[in-house]
Amino acid sequence: MTLLDFTAPFGHYSPATVTPDGTIWVSAQLPMGSGISAHSPVPRQTRAVDAVFAEVFGERRPARTVLQVGGLHHGFRVAADAVSWRTP
């Protein structure tokens, strides 16, 4: 699963937005796919997020937040967001 493979959002939001200056804002993404479910242990959900970030961004490391919280959509326990920039 990569950033380009995402399915339609479950809610009324954009999973990511790119501003005219090339700033990329990625909203809190759930670690879905690749055998990960809401019932997967938190460390496994976190590793799934890390794997996708590594695949998409390679050696570049955008600012990001990974949260372990209760009450996320669909029962997930981990979500990640990121801010990055690309050359227009």
N, CA, C and O of each residue as an XYZ file, in Angstrom:
352
protein
N       0.856     -1.171      0.000
C       0.000      0.000      0.000
C       0.896      1.227      0.000
O       1.841      1.314      0.784
N       0.601      2.166     -0.873
C       1.338      3.422     -0.900
C       0.358      4.564     -0.807
O      -0.857      4.371     -0.837
N       0.899      5.744     -0.696
C       0.077      6.942     -0.636
C      -0.830      7.043     -1.851
O      -1.928      7.591     -1.755
N      -0.395      6.530     -2.982
C      -1.174      6.639     -4.203
C      -2.269      5.590     -4.306
O      -3.136      5.688     -5.174
N      -2.242      4.578     -3.429
C      -3.212      3.488     -3.490
C      -4.422      3.696     -2.592
O      -5.279      2.814     -2.526
N      -4.526      4.817     -1.902
C      -5.573      4.951     -0.902
C      -6.961      4.884     -1.528
O      -7.166      5.282     -2.675
N      -7.894      4.379     -0.758
C      -9.272      4.312     -1.191
C      -9.972      5.598     -0.785
O      -9.382      6.456     -0.128
N     -11.220      5.727     -1.176
C     -11.988      6.914     -0.824
C     -12.075      7.029      0.698
O     -12.163      6.015      1.391
N     -12.052      8.244      1.218
C     -12.129      8.416      2.673
C     -13.455      7.919      3.219
O     -14.469      7.904      2.522
N     -13.425      7.509      4.489
C     -14.635      7.046      5.154
C     -15.527      8.201      5.577
O     -16.715      7.997      5.826
N     -14.993      9.386      5.663
C     -15.753     10.521      6.168
C     -15.795     11.657      5.181
O     -15.494     11.488      3.999
N     -16.164     12.797      5.668
C     -16.310     13.994      4.835
C     -15.043     14.846      4.920
O     -15.079     15.987      5.381
N     -13.944     14.286      4.477
C     -12.666     14.990      4.551
C     -11.786     14.538      3.401
O     -12.098     13.568      2.710
N     -10.700     15.238      3.204
C      -9.686     14.862      2.229
C      -8.564     14.156      2.951
O      -8.116     14.650      3.986
N      -8.084     13.018      2.460
C      -6.978     12.364      3.137
C      -5.680     13.148      3.018
O      -4.780     12.995      3.843
N      -5.580     13.997      1.982
C      -4.387     14.831      1.810
C      -4.747     16.038      0.959
O      -5.659     15.989      0.134
N      -4.016     17.116      1.175
C      -4.200     18.340      0.414
C      -2.834     18.891      0.041
O      -1.912     18.886      0.855
N      -2.708     19.362     -1.181
C      -1.472     20.009     -1.629
C      -1.811     21.461     -1.927
O      -2.696     21.740     -2.736
N      -1.116     22.383     -1.279
C      -1.355     23.803     -1.493
C      -0.571     24.273     -2.720
O       0.340     23.578     -3.168
N      -0.911     25.438     -3.265
C      -0.219     25.926     -4.466
C       1.295     26.050     -4.320
O       2.020     25.951     -5.310
N       1.783     26.267     -3.090
C       3.240     26.385     -2.911
C       3.930     25.033     -2.758
O       5.145     24.981     -2.563
N       3.170     23.931     -2.845
C       3.748     22.598     -2.770
C       3.743     21.966     -1.393
O       4.277     20.870     -1.223
N       3.149     22.631     -0.395
C       3.047     22.035      0.931
C       2.013     20.912      0.882
O       0.908     21.097      0.372
N       2.377     19.757      1.411
C       1.495     18.594      1.431
C       1.045     18.367      2.870
O       1.868     18.194      3.768
N      -0.255     18.371      3.075
C      -0.836     18.132      4.395
C      -1.568     16.793      4.325
O      -2.527     16.648      3.567
N      -1.124     15.825      5.104
C      -1.760     14.513      5.146
C      -2.487     14.403      6.482
O      -1.879     14.520      7.546
N      -3.804     14.175      6.409
C      -4.581     14.094      7.648
C      -4.360     12.750      8.329
O      -3.760     11.844      7.751
N      -4.836     12.630      9.532
C      -4.621     11.413     10.330
C      -5.073     10.179      9.555
O      -6.266      9.963      9.343
N      -4.105      9.385      9.143
C      -4.356      8.199      8.353
C      -4.316      6.963      9.236
O      -3.461      6.830     10.112
N      -5.251      6.068      8.987
C      -5.292      4.814      9.725
C      -4.427      3.783      8.994
O      -4.341      3.818      7.766
N      -3.795      2.878      9.718
C      -2.923      1.887      9.092
C      -3.706      0.734      8.492
O      -3.603     -0.396      8.970
N      -4.484      0.997      7.459
C      -5.339     -0.016      6.852
C      -4.620     -0.732      5.720
O      -3.749     -0.154      5.070
N      -4.977     -1.975      5.485
C      -4.407     -2.756      4.400
C      -3.250     -3.605      4.864
O      -2.846     -3.546      6.025
N      -2.725     -4.386      3.962
C      -1.568     -5.253      4.243
C      -1.788     -6.138      5.458
O      -0.855     -6.398      6.218
N      -3.017     -6.602      5.644
C      -3.308     -7.498      6.760
C      -3.487     -6.821      8.100
O      -3.651     -7.504      9.111
N      -3.462     -5.502      8.144
C      -3.641     -4.753      9.392
C      -5.123     -4.471      9.576
O      -5.812     -4.082      8.633
N      -5.601     -4.667     10.777
C      -6.992     -4.348     11.099
C      -7.025     -3.590     12.423
O      -6.003     -3.419     13.087
N      -8.200     -3.150     12.782
C      -8.358     -2.442     14.055
C      -8.001     -3.338     15.236
O      -7.701     -2.842     16.322
N      -8.029     -4.647     15.034
C      -7.730     -5.589     16.114
C      -6.241     -5.954     16.191
O      -5.819     -6.667     17.101
N      -5.456     -5.462     15.234
C      -4.010     -5.723     15.272
C      -3.398     -5.000     16.463
O      -3.845     -3.909     16.817
N      -2.381     -5.590     17.087
C      -1.729     -4.928     18.225
C      -1.166     -3.560     17.821
O      -0.780     -3.358     16.670
N      -1.124     -2.636     18.764
C      -0.631     -1.278     18.509
C       0.756     -1.287     17.870
O       0.966     -0.555     16.903
N       1.725     -2.087     18.364
C       3.048     -2.072     17.710
C       2.973     -2.466     16.234
O       3.706     -1.917     15.410
N       2.102     -3.405     15.896
C       1.960     -3.809     14.491
C       1.345     -2.684     13.664
O       1.771     -2.443     12.534
N       0.351     -1.994     14.216
C      -0.250     -0.853     13.508
C       0.805      0.227     13.289
O       0.867      0.825     12.215
N       1.636      0.481     14.302
C       2.681      1.504     14.188
C       3.714      1.115     13.133
O       4.133      1.958     12.340
N       4.129     -0.156     13.114
C       5.088     -0.615     12.098
C       4.509     -0.475     10.695
O       5.238     -0.175      9.750
N       3.210     -0.690     10.553
C       2.569     -0.541      9.240
C       2.649      0.907      8.766
O       2.922      1.165      7.594
N       2.413      1.848      9.675
C       2.533      3.269      9.341
C       3.975      3.579      8.942
O       4.212      4.247      7.935
N       4.931      3.101      9.723
C       6.343      3.345      9.421
C       6.733      2.783      8.058
O       7.484      3.419      7.319
N       6.232      1.598      7.720
C       6.578      0.966      6.439
C       6.071      1.779      5.257
O       6.780      1.933      4.263
N       4.862      2.296      5.354
C       4.321      3.089      4.257
C       5.081      4.406      4.125
O       5.394      4.827      3.011
N       5.380      5.057      5.244
C       6.158      6.300      5.177
C       7.517      6.039      4.544
O       7.966      6.834      3.718
N       8.186      4.943      4.911
C       9.497      4.623      4.345
C       9.397      4.361      2.849
O      10.258      4.788      2.080
N       8.348      3.659      2.439
C       8.163      3.359      1.012
C       7.911      4.623      0.204
O       8.482      4.806     -0.872
N       7.068      5.479      0.718
C       6.675      6.683     -0.030
C       7.761      7.750      0.001
O       8.056      8.357     -1.029
N       8.357      7.989      1.160
C       9.277      9.107      1.300
C      10.752      8.716      1.223
O      11.608      9.594      1.114
N      11.068      7.435      1.276
C      12.465      7.001      1.188
C      13.304      7.625      2.286
O      12.940      7.594      3.462
N      14.435      8.191      1.884
C      15.344      8.805      2.848
C      14.839     10.153      3.369
O      15.325     10.646      4.387
N      13.880     10.739      2.684
C      13.306     12.009      3.163
C      12.377     11.707      4.317
O      11.622     10.735      4.284
N      12.433     12.512      5.298
C      11.631     12.258      6.490
C      10.760     13.479      6.791
O      11.233     14.444      7.392
N       9.488     13.442      6.374
C       8.621     14.590      6.646
C       8.287     14.682      8.134
O       8.390     13.706      8.877
N       7.894     15.859      8.536
C       7.365     16.002      9.896
C       6.100     15.156      9.962
O       5.313     15.134      9.016
N       5.909     14.471     11.058
C       4.702     13.663     11.196
C       4.399     13.427     12.655
O       5.240     13.631     13.530
N       3.196     12.999     12.894
C       2.754     12.643     14.230
C       2.119     11.269     14.147
O       1.317     11.015     13.249
N       2.458     10.388     15.054
C       1.778      9.096     15.176
C       1.134      9.096     16.554
O       1.812      9.294     17.562
N      -0.156      8.875     16.596
C      -0.908      8.920     17.838
C      -1.422      7.544     18.211
O      -1.908      6.806     17.354
N      -1.319      7.199     19.472
C      -1.972      6.012     19.992
C      -3.068      6.503     20.924
O      -2.792      6.997     22.017
N      -4.300      6.366     20.487
C      -5.424      6.891     21.260
C      -6.605      5.937     21.169
O      -6.659      5.078     20.288
N      -7.532      6.095     22.071
C      -8.799      5.383     21.970
C      -9.784      6.259     21.214
O      -9.640      7.482     21.199
N     -10.752      5.669     20.605
C     -11.811      6.436     19.970
C     -11.570      6.823     18.524
O     -12.285      7.683     18.009
N     -10.595      6.230     17.843
C     -10.421      6.511     16.421
C     -11.500      5.776     15.619
O     -12.110      4.824     16.105
N     -11.718      6.227     14.408
C     -12.695      5.579     13.539
C     -12.393      4.099     13.379
O     -11.231      3.693     13.341
N     -13.437      3.302     13.287
C     -13.365      1.882     12.989
C     -12.574      1.082     14.025
O     -12.176     -0.052     13.760
N     -12.343      1.670     15.210
C     -11.687      0.954     16.291
C     -10.167      0.913     16.222
O      -9.536      0.247     17.043
N      -9.564      1.611     15.259
C      -8.101      1.626     15.191
C      -7.529      2.338     16.402
O      -8.200      3.163     17.022
N      -6.286      2.017     16.738
C      -5.627      2.600     17.892
C      -4.484      3.516     17.513
O      -3.926      4.190     18.378
N      -4.115      3.560     16.221
C      -2.985      4.358     15.755
C      -3.416      5.145     14.528
O      -4.113      4.616     13.662
N      -3.009      6.399     14.450
C      -3.224      7.241     13.265
C      -1.975      8.091     13.070
O      -1.275      8.403     14.033
N      -1.699      8.463     11.833
C      -0.514      9.276     11.542
C      -0.897     10.426     10.632
O      -1.744     10.281      9.751
N      -0.268     11.569     10.851
C      -0.428     12.676      9.926
C       0.966     13.167      9.543
O       1.955     12.813     10.185
N       1.036     13.983      8.494
C       2.342     14.441      8.051
C       2.215     15.793      7.359
O       1.157     16.159      6.848
N       3.311     16.512      7.359
C       3.436     17.753      6.600
C       4.736     17.645      5.822
O       5.782     17.328      6.387
N       4.667     17.907      4.534
C       5.853     17.814      3.693
C       5.784     18.917      2.647
O       4.845     19.713      2.641
N       6.751     18.965      1.782
C       6.778     19.987      0.740
C       7.371     19.373     -0.509
O       8.290     18.558     -0.433
N       6.852     19.760     -1.649
C       7.414     19.292     -2.907
C       7.685     20.496     -3.793
O       7.041     21.537     -3.666
N       8.630     20.342     -4.672
C       8.949     21.402     -5.615
C       7.864     21.453     -6.668
O       7.580     20.444     -7.312
N       7.241     22.633     -6.858
C       6.169     22.724     -7.867
C       6.678     22.441     -9.267
O       5.905     22.477    -10.224
